[in-house]
Amino acid sequence: MAVWAFGLILLAGCHEDPVNPPRGFLSVTVVDASGPPVAGVEVRVVPPDLTAVTDAQGVATFELAPGDYFVDANLCCRGPGFIDYHVPVTVNASETASVQLESCLTCQ
């Protein structure tokens, strides 16, 4: 009986769950050129075209399958201009990838 239970433990530890494969996280931070966080900025991850808005700390977080993505955002900066971000990022299983984007509070 003890050998049988030990075999089940070994099998369970050797295989990933095919129904719930491991995922990773992407943290996008938007800051003003002088440093403070910028809340209320819409950030998009493509593919699969997911959108989130930065919180009071200037952070938008996404849970994603491992793979390659782009972070897109259209941020105001210096006068009536805008910066169109299209930043490549790789998300690995069980890890958090980070991207920081710069904006200008004076344009908000």
N, C-alpha and C positions, 0 to 999 in steps of 0.2 A: 504494500500500500504506500509506503514512504517513497519508493522508487517511482511509482506512477505520479504522485503529486509533484515530485522534483522535476519529472519530464514535462509536466504542464507549465511549470514556472519557466523552464528553459525555453520552451516554444513561445510562450507569451512575450518573453523579452527579446526574441530574435527578429520579430516581424513588426513592421509598422502597420498601423490601422488603415486598411484600404478605404474604409468608409469615411474616416476623418483624417486625411493626410496632414502632416505638420504644416503649419502656416507661419508666416513671418509678419513683421510689422513695419510700417513706414511712418516716420514722424517728420512732418514738415513744419518748420518754424519760420514765421515772417517777422522780421524786425525792421525798425526804422534805421536809417543810415547812422543815426547817433546812438543806437543801441536798444531803446525800449521796444517791447513786443507790440505787434499790430494785430488787434482783434478785428473780427468781422470780414476777413479776406476769404474769398472763395478760391479753393485749391482743387484741382482736378488731377486724377491719376488715370492715364491711358496706356494701353488698354487696361481695364474694361470700361473706362469712362465712369469712374466713381467720383463724387464730389463731396467735399466737407468744407466747413467754415471754421477759420481759426478762432480759438477761445480767447479768454482774457489774457492768457500767457502767450498768445500769438501762435498756438500750436494746433495743427490738425493731424489726426492719427487715423491710419488705415490698417486693416488686417487683410493680408493678401496671400495668395499662393506664392511659393517661391518662383522667381522669374525676373525678367527685365521689364521695366516700366519707364514712363516719362511723367514728370511732375509739370503740370501746366498751370500758369497763373498770369494774370494781366494786372500789373501793379503800377500805380501812379508814382511818378518820381520827377522831381525838379521841374516845376512849372507845369504846363499843360501836357507834358509828355507821359508816355507809359513805357513800361518794360514788359515785353512778352517773354515769359520764362517757358522753356521747354527743356527741362533738365533730365538727363538719363539717370536711372538709379536701378541697382540690383537688390532684390529682396531675397534673403536666405531663410530657410526654415528655422524656426525658433530663435530668430535674431531680430533686432530692430535696426533698420537703415535710417539714416538721418539726412535731411536736406534743409539748408537754410537759405531763405530768399530775402533780399533787401528791398524795402519800400521807403517811402517818405511820408511821415505824418502830416507834413505841411500841405500835401496834396489831397488828403483824405477829406 
